[in-house]
Amino acid sequence: MKEIISLTKLFINESLGFSLFFYNQKFNKKEFYKQLFTLIIVPVALIPAFFMYVSLMSATYFGLTMINQTSVFLSIGYIMATVLIIVFGVMYILSEFYFSDNIEELIPLPISQRKLIVAKFLSILVFEYIFAAFIFGPILIIYGVGQGMGLLYVLLSFLVFLTIPVLPLSLMTALIMLLMQSASLKGRKDMLQIVFVFIGIAVIFGVQIWFTSQLGNGDEVDFQLLMNTMLTNNEGFLNIIGYIMPTSFLMAWTLNKITLMSFAWVGALLGITLLSGALMVAIGERVYIKSIVSGKAMKKGKRLSGAQRSKALGKKSHGAMAVFTMDLRLLLRTPVYFFNNVSIVIIAPLCIWISFAFIEIPPEDLQGMQEFFRGMPILINFLLIAFFIFFGGTSATTATTFSREGKASWLTRMIPVTARDQIVGRTGVAMLIQSMGIVFTIIAIQFIFPLALSTLLLTVVLGILGSLPILLFGLFMDMNRPLLNWDNPQKAIKNNMNVVITLFVGMAYTGLLIGVCGLLGYFINPLLGYGMFMMISVAISVVFYKVINNRLEAEFLNFES
């Protein structure tokens, strides 16, 4: 047990960088204060979002109270927390079990496979318990206070909480281990990490589609009968929800009504959880180390002939295109970077399409929306512009462009390209990703609410122009304070304060710019609003370009490593 605890501490320390933090406290005060500032500002920045989430859950509980369906509240929260844990936990499972550098150092040591697997899994659980506390903790408190529960509820809810991350993560870890032992998958772990994450997202959408299909469409459902059933039977809706995830039945039976049977139900839930953990360890002992040793998953490339090598080495690219290609390849080949920068341009348009796909808009309502658009085009245009800027403003592409290179950043500083090439190439990658989001959004909207070509051209041009100052600001931030000293690619984005600063500054800038220009266009003249928007965006972009260009030319070789 001592070995497991020691290994778990080691893995947590590597993930959080405690050793480096305390080292900087003694020997590098500047870096220490940067890390301390990040540790303070990130939780503070998340406080408003947390209170919004708690308010939303409180409103959901009171809404369910009005229709006598409070029994389903815990089940909804349980399923939501489980799905989110699966989606975000896949990244940690693959990073800890297959992408961390410590595994090659630990395999030769006299450490049993079981202890190694358990310690790695526990190090993941520590972070997932913190995540689950913020997601499911408020739900347990809201329900307990609302229903006037006592101390037994506190005890039982704590036991239920202990099972939440373990069950889905242990089953997902076992599945990943089984897949990773396949010889056909060796060398494709990066691809698998991306695929697993999007499978998790697909599960969320699948649940939404399934649930909607269970209710049927508006022409087939007698809503008066449905409401009467719900009001008279507060277990009916719970049964529908429970079929999505059977263990939610055990959780609901444990906590909805505290009886002697609650202890039996929570015991069954704990037993299933322990069995899932034991299954994961048993599978891991058979396949985990074997898959690591037999294929440290390096995909062999095709051997080139002498003529092919000469031809490849003889190719030359324009400086900006070389930087663009390098940054794009790094982004696409690293799953953490890919998911954090590219996934939003796929998920957001997909959410739009799915939301409208299951909402039947009557012809008269659709006609009313079209008439409103014709009467208020400037409002619709600026809403679209704001949405298009969203893809650029929420992307961490430029805000981590140098940080993502880590200790290898000296290579890009040595290549013979100008500062202009660096700016154009790195910003171009972010604009390409933003353009993908814009295209997918337009496709989703055109199926629902066709827009004129002039509207599309105007909103696309202004959306890209409006995001350019945010992208250049992110480049400016990462140029001045790159995070190069990391041992896990997640830290280049997750622990990077440049991302947080760029996000909040970008949100404030976008809100202020669209608010001022939109009001000018609405109350005075639309052309004045669009023109002012364009002039401000171009002016700020030019200023940032000149500042970044001068800074890169003067101090590009003096980055802190």
JOURGI-V13665 format. One record per residue. RES is the residue in three letters. OMEGA is omega in radians with two decimals (999 if undefined). BURIAL is 1 if it has 24 or more other C-alpha atoms within 12 Angstrom, else 0. D_CENTER is the distance of its C-alpha to the mean C-alpha in Angstrom with 1 decimal. Layout:
# JOURGI-V13665
res: (RES RES)
omega: (OMEGA OMEGA)
burial: (BURIAL BURIAL)
d_center: (D_CENTER D_CENTER)
This chain:
# JOURGI-V13665
res: (MET LYS GLU ILE ILE SER LEU THR LYS LEU PHE ILE ASN GLU SER LEU GLY PHE SER LEU PHE PHE TYR ASN GLN LYS PHE ASN LYS LYS GLU PHE TYR LYS GLN LEU PHE THR LEU ILE ILE VAL PRO VAL ALA LEU ILE PRO ALA PHE PHE MET TYR VAL SER LEU MET SER ALA THR TYR PHE GLY LEU THR MET ILE ASN GLN THR SER VAL PHE LEU SER ILE GLY TYR ILE MET ALA THR VAL LEU ILE ILE VAL PHE GLY VAL MET TYR ILE LEU SER GLU PHE TYR PHE SER ASP ASN ILE GLU GLU LEU ILE PRO LEU PRO ILE SER GLN ARG LYS LEU ILE VAL ALA LYS PHE LEU SER ILE LEU VAL PHE GLU TYR ILE PHE ALA ALA PHE ILE PHE GLY PRO ILE LEU ILE ILE TYR GLY VAL GLY GLN GLY MET GLY LEU LEU TYR VAL LEU LEU SER PHE LEU VAL PHE LEU THR ILE PRO VAL LEU PRO LEU SER LEU MET THR ALA LEU ILE MET LEU LEU MET GLN SER ALA SER LEU LYS GLY ARG LYS ASP MET LEU GLN ILE VAL PHE VAL PHE ILE GLY ILE ALA VAL ILE PHE GLY VAL GLN ILE TRP PHE THR SER GLN LEU GLY ASN GLY ASP GLU VAL ASP PHE GLN LEU LEU MET ASN THR MET LEU THR ASN ASN GLU GLY PHE LEU ASN ILE ILE GLY TYR ILE MET PRO THR SER PHE LEU MET ALA TRP THR LEU ASN LYS ILE THR LEU MET SER PHE ALA TRP VAL GLY ALA LEU LEU GLY ILE THR LEU LEU SER GLY ALA LEU MET VAL ALA ILE GLY GLU ARG VAL TYR ILE LYS SER ILE VAL SER GLY LYS ALA MET LYS LYS GLY LYS ARG LEU SER GLY ALA GLN ARG SER LYS ALA LEU GLY LYS LYS SER HIS GLY ALA MET ALA VAL PHE THR MET ASP LEU ARG LEU LEU LEU ARG THR PRO VAL TYR PHE PHE ASN ASN VAL SER ILE VAL ILE ILE ALA PRO LEU CYS ILE TRP ILE SER PHE ALA PHE ILE GLU ILE PRO PRO GLU ASP LEU GLN GLY MET GLN GLU PHE PHE ARG GLY MET PRO ILE LEU ILE ASN PHE LEU LEU ILE ALA PHE PHE ILE PHE PHE GLY GLY THR SER ALA THR THR ALA THR THR PHE SER ARG GLU GLY LYS ALA SER TRP LEU THR ARG MET ILE PRO VAL THR ALA ARG ASP GLN ILE VAL GLY ARG THR GLY VAL ALA MET LEU ILE GLN SER MET GLY ILE VAL PHE THR ILE ILE ALA ILE GLN PHE ILE PHE PRO LEU ALA LEU SER THR LEU LEU LEU THR VAL VAL LEU GLY ILE LEU GLY SER LEU PRO ILE LEU LEU PHE GLY LEU PHE MET ASP MET ASN ARG PRO LEU LEU ASN TRP ASP ASN PRO GLN LYS ALA ILE LYS ASN ASN MET ASN VAL VAL ILE THR LEU PHE VAL GLY MET ALA TYR THR GLY LEU LEU ILE GLY VAL CYS GLY LEU LEU GLY TYR PHE ILE ASN PRO LEU LEU GLY TYR GLY MET PHE MET MET ILE SER VAL ALA ILE SER VAL VAL PHE TYR LYS VAL ILE ASN ASN ARG LEU GLU ALA GLU PHE LEU ASN PHE GLU SER)
omega: (3.13 3.12 3.13 3.13 -3.14 3.12 3.12 3.09 3.13 -3.10 3.10 3.13 3.12 -3.12 -3.07 3.13 3.14 -3.11 3.12 3.13 -3.12 3.06 3.12 3.12 -3.11 -2.93 -3.11 -3.04 -3.11 3.12 3.12 -3.14 3.06 3.12 3.14 3.11 3.12 -3.14 -3.12 -2.97 -3.11 3.07 3.13 -3.14 -3.11 -3.13 3.13 3.14 3.14 3.13 3.06 3.11 3.13 3.12 3.13 3.14 3.09 3.12 3.11 -3.14 -3.12 3.06 3.09 3.08 -3.10 -3.13 3.05 -3.10 -3.13 -3.12 -3.09 -3.04 -3.14 -3.13 3.09 3.14 -3.14 -3.13 3.13 -3.14 -3.13 -3.13 3.13 3.11 3.12 -3.08 -3.07 -3.13 3.13 3.14 -3.11 3.14 -3.12 3.14 -3.07 -3.05 -2.99 -3.06 -3.14 -3.11 -3.02 -3.03 -3.14 3.13 -3.06 -3.09 -3.12 -3.09 -3.14 3.13 -3.12 3.12 -3.10 -3.13 3.14 -3.13 -3.13 -3.12 3.11 3.14 3.12 3.12 3.06 -3.10 3.14 -3.14 -3.12 3.06 3.08 3.12 -3.14 3.12 3.14 -3.10 -3.04 3.13 3.12 -3.14 3.09 -3.12 -3.12 -3.13 -3.11 3.12 -3.11 -3.11 3.12 -3.11 -3.10 -3.05 3.11 3.09 3.12 -3.13 -3.11 3.13 3.08 3.11 3.08 -3.14 -3.14 -3.09 -2.95 -3.12 -2.98 -3.04 -3.12 -3.09 3.13 3.11 3.11 3.11 3.11 3.13 3.14 3.12 3.12 3.13 -3.07 3.14 -3.13 -3.13 -3.11 -3.12 -3.12 -3.10 -3.10 -3.08 3.08 3.13 -3.12 3.14 3.11 -3.12 -3.14 -3.13 -3.12 3.00 3.09 3.10 3.11 3.09 3.13 -3.14 3.12 3.10 3.14 -3.14 -3.13 -3.10 3.13 -3.14 3.11 3.13 -3.13 3.12 -3.00 -3.09 -3.03 -3.00 3.00 -3.02 3.09 3.09 3.13 -3.13 3.12 3.11 -3.13 -3.10 -3.09 -3.11 -3.08 3.04 -3.07 3.14 3.11 3.13 3.10 -3.13 -3.03 -3.13 3.09 -3.13 -3.01 -3.13 3.09 3.04 -3.13 3.13 -3.11 3.12 3.14 -2.92 -3.08 3.10 -3.08 3.07 3.08 3.13 3.13 3.13 3.08 -3.14 3.14 3.06 3.10 3.13 3.10 3.12 3.10 3.14 3.12 3.10 3.11 3.09 3.12 3.09 3.12 3.14 -3.14 3.10 -3.13 3.13 -3.11 -2.95 -2.95 -3.10 3.12 -3.13 3.11 -3.08 -3.04 3.09 3.07 2.89 3.00 -3.11 -3.11 3.10 3.13 3.14 -3.13 3.04 3.13 -3.14 3.13 3.10 3.13 3.13 -3.14 -3.13 -3.11 3.14 3.10 3.11 3.01 -3.06 -3.12 3.13 3.10 3.11 3.12 -3.11 3.14 -3.10 -3.14 3.12 3.11 -3.12 -3.04 -3.08 3.14 -3.03 -3.13 3.14 -3.12 -3.07 -3.06 -3.07 -3.01 -3.01 -3.08 -3.11 3.08 -3.04 -3.06 3.08 3.12 3.08 3.11 -3.09 -3.11 -3.12 -3.12 -3.11 -3.08 3.05 3.13 -3.14 3.11 -3.12 -3.12 3.09 3.11 3.10 3.10 3.09 3.13 3.10 3.09 3.13 3.13 3.14 -3.11 -3.08 -3.07 3.12 3.14 -3.11 -3.12 3.03 3.09 3.12 3.13 3.13 3.12 3.08 3.13 -3.13 3.10 -3.07 -3.12 3.13 3.11 -3.00 -3.13 -3.12 3.11 -2.99 3.08 -3.12 -3.10 3.13 3.08 -3.08 3.10 -3.09 3.14 3.13 -3.13 3.11 -3.10 -3.10 -3.05 3.06 -3.11 3.08 3.11 3.12 3.11 -3.10 -3.09 -3.10 -3.09 3.09 3.13 3.10 3.13 3.14 3.07 3.13 3.10 -3.13 3.08 3.10 3.12 -3.13 3.14 3.12 3.14 3.11 3.14 -3.10 -3.07 3.11 -3.05 -3.00 -3.07 -3.13 3.13 -3.14 -3.14 3.10 3.14 -3.13 -3.11 -3.07 3.13 -3.13 -3.12 3.10 3.11 3.11 -3.11 -3.14 -3.09 3.07 3.13 3.14 3.13 3.08 3.08 3.08 3.12 -3.14 -3.09 3.06 -3.07 -3.11 -3.14 3.07 -3.02 -3.04 3.10 3.13 3.11 -3.07 3.11 -3.09 -3.13 3.13 -3.05 -3.09 -3.04 -3.12 3.13 3.13 -3.12 -3.12 -3.14 -3.13 -3.07 3.07 3.13 3.11 3.14 3.14 -3.11 3.13 -3.13 -3.09 -3.12 3.11 -3.12 -3.08 3.10 3.11 3.08 -3.14 -3.09 -3.03 -3.09 -3.12 -3.14 -3.13 3.11 3.12 3.13 -3.12 3.12 3.11 -3.11 -3.10 3.14 -3.13 -3.13 -3.10 3.14 3.12 3.13 3.13 3.13 -3.13 -3.12 3.14 -3.13 -3.14 3.14 -3.13 -3.13 3.13 -3.05 -2.94 -3.09 -3.11 -3.07 3.10 3.07 3.06 999)
burial: (0 0 0 0 0 0 1 1 1 1 1 1 0 1 1 1 1 0 0 0 1 0 0 0 0 0 0 0 0 0 1 0 0 0 1 0 0 1 0 0 0 1 0 0 0 0 0 0 0 0 0 0 0 1 0 0 1 1 0 1 1 0 0 1 0 0 1 1 1 1 1 1 1 1 1 1 1 1 1 1 1 1 1 1 1 1 1 1 1 1 1 1 1 1 1 1 1 1 1 1 0 1 1 0 0 1 0 0 0 0 0 0 1 1 1 1 1 1 1 1 1 1 1 1 1 1 1 1 1 0 1 1 1 1 1 1 1 1 1 1 1 1 1 1 0 0 0 0 0 0 0 0 1 0 0 1 1 1 1 1 1 1 1 1 1 1 1 1 1 1 1 1 1 1 1 1 1 1 1 1 1 0 0 0 0 1 1 1 1 1 1 1 1 1 1 1 1 1 0 1 1 1 0 1 1 0 1 1 1 0 0 0 0 0 0 0 0 0 0 0 0 0 0 0 0 0 0 0 0 1 0 0 0 1 1 0 1 1 1 1 1 1 0 1 1 0 1 1 1 1 1 1 1 1 1 1 1 1 0 0 0 1 1 0 1 1 0 1 1 1 0 1 1 0 0 1 1 1 1 1 1 1 1 1 1 0 1 1 1 0 1 1 0 0 1 1 1 0 0 0 0 0 0 0 0 0 0 0 0 0 0 0 0 0 0 0 0 0 0 1 1 1 1 1 1 1 1 1 0 1 1 1 1 1 1 1 1 1 1 1 1 1 1 1 1 1 1 1 1 1 1 1 1 1 0 0 0 0 0 0 0 0 0 0 0 0 0 0 0 0 0 0 0 0 0 0 1 1 1 1 1 1 1 1 1 1 1 1 1 1 1 1 1 1 1 1 1 1 1 1 1 1 1 1 1 1 0 0 1 0 0 1 1 0 0 0 1 1 1 1 1 1 1 1 1 1 1 1 1 1 1 1 1 1 1 1 1 1 1 1 1 1 0 1 1 0 0 0 0 0 1 0 0 0 1 1 0 1 1 1 1 1 1 1 1 1 1 1 1 1 1 1 1 1 1 1 1 1 1 1 1 1 1 1 1 1 1 1 1 1 1 1 1 1 1 1 1 1 1 1 1 1 1 1 1 1 1 0 1 1 1 0 1 1 1 0 1 1 1 0 1 1 0 0 0 0 0 0 1 1 0 1 1 1 0 1 1 1 0 1 1 0 0 1 1 0 1 1 1 0 1 1 0 0 0 1 0 0 1 0 0)
d_center: (34.3 34.7 33.3 30.2 29.7 30.4 28.0 25.2 25.9 25.9 22.5 21.0 23.0 21.6 18.0 18.7 21.5 24.1 27.0 26.1 25.6 29.1 30.6 29.6 31.0 34.4 34.5 31.9 31.8 30.0 26.9 27.2 27.1 24.0 22.2 23.8 22.8 19.1 19.6 21.2 19.5 15.8 16.9 19.2 16.7 14.6 17.9 18.2 14.9 16.1 19.5 18.3 16.6 19.9 21.9 20.2 20.8 24.3 25.0 23.9 26.3 29.2 28.7 29.0 32.0 33.7 33.7 34.5 31.3 30.0 30.1 27.0 24.9 24.2 23.4 20.8 19.1 19.6 18.1 15.0 14.5 15.3 13.0 9.9 11.5 12.0 8.6 7.2 10.8 11.5 10.0 12.3 15.1 15.4 15.1 17.7 20.0 20.2 18.8 20.3 23.6 25.4 26.0 28.8 30.5 30.5 31.8 35.3 35.6 37.5 34.4 34.2 31.4 30.9 30.5 28.0 25.8 26.1 25.3 22.2 21.0 22.1 20.2 16.9 18.2 18.8 15.2 14.4 17.5 16.4 13.1 15.5 17.9 15.9 14.9 18.2 20.6 21.1 21.8 24.4 26.0 26.2 27.8 30.1 31.3 31.7 33.7 35.7 34.9 36.6 36.2 36.0 32.9 31.4 32.4 31.2 27.8 27.3 28.3 25.9 23.0 23.9 23.3 19.9 17.7 20.6 21.4 18.2 17.3 20.9 21.2 18.1 19.4 22.8 21.6 19.8 23.0 25.2 23.5 23.4 27.2 27.9 29.7 28.4 24.8 25.8 24.6 21.6 19.2 16.7 16.9 16.6 13.4 11.9 14.0 13.1 9.4 10.7 13.5 11.4 10.0 13.7 14.9 13.4 15.2 18.1 18.6 18.8 21.2 23.2 23.6 24.7 27.1 28.6 29.6 31.0 31.6 33.6 36.9 37.0 36.1 38.7 36.5 39.5 40.0 36.3 36.3 39.6 38.3 35.3 37.5 40.1 37.9 34.8 34.0 33.8 30.3 29.2 30.7 28.6 25.3 26.5 26.9 23.1 22.9 26.4 25.7 24.8 28.6 29.5 27.2 28.7 32.2 31.8 30.7 31.9 35.6 36.6 39.5 40.9 39.0 35.7 36.4 37.0 33.7 31.7 33.7 32.8 29.1 29.5 31.5 29.0 26.3 28.8 29.8 26.2 26.0 29.4 28.6 25.6 28.0 30.7 28.8 27.4 30.9 32.0 29.4 27.0 29.4 31.3 28.3 27.5 31.1 32.0 29.3 27.2 25.6 26.9 27.4 30.9 31.3 34.3 37.4 38.7 42.4 44.1 44.3 40.7 39.7 42.0 40.6 37.0 38.0 40.1 37.3 36.5 33.7 33.8 32.2 29.4 28.7 28.7 26.1 24.0 24.3 23.6 20.4 19.2 20.1 18.4 15.1 15.6 17.2 14.6 11.7 9.5 10.5 10.4 6.9 5.8 8.9 10.0 7.8 8.0 11.7 12.0 10.1 11.8 15.2 15.0 14.5 17.6 19.6 19.0 19.7 23.0 23.9 24.8 26.4 30.0 31.1 34.9 36.8 38.2 34.8 33.5 36.7 36.3 32.8 34.3 37.1 34.9 33.1 36.5 37.6 34.5 33.1 32.1 29.8 28.0 27.9 26.3 23.7 22.8 23.0 20.6 18.1 18.6 18.3 14.9 13.6 15.4 14.8 11.0 11.0 11.4 13.9 17.1 16.1 15.5 18.0 20.7 18.6 17.0 20.6 21.3 24.9 25.6 25.4 29.2 29.4 28.0 30.2 33.2 33.0 35.5 33.4 33.9 31.6 31.5 30.2 27.4 26.4 26.8 25.1 21.9 21.6 22.4 19.3 17.1 19.5 19.4 15.7 16.4 19.4 17.6 15.6 19.0 20.8 18.6 18.8 22.6 23.0 21.4 23.5 26.7 26.9 26.9 28.4 30.1 30.3 33.1 32.8 33.8 30.9 28.4 29.9 30.1 26.5 25.1 27.3 26.7 22.9 22.8 25.5 23.7 20.5 22.7 23.6 20.0 19.3 22.6 21.9 18.8 21.1 23.7 21.6 20.5 24.1 25.6 23.4 21.6 20.0 21.9 22.8 20.0 20.4 16.9 14.7 11.7 14.0 14.4 11.1 10.2 13.9 14.7 16.3 16.7 13.2 13.8 17.3 16.6 14.1 16.8 19.7 18.3 17.9 21.4 22.9 21.7 22.9 26.2 26.9 26.3 28.1 31.1 31.4 30.8 33.6 35.9 35.4 36.0 39.0 40.6 39.8 36.7 37.7 37.8 34.2 32.9 35.1 34.1 30.4 31.2 33.5 31.2 28.3 30.7 32.4 29.4 28.1 31.5 31.8 28.4 29.5 32.9 31.6 29.1 31.8 34.3 32.1 31.0 34.7 35.9 33.5 31.1 32.9 32.6 28.9 28.5 27.7)
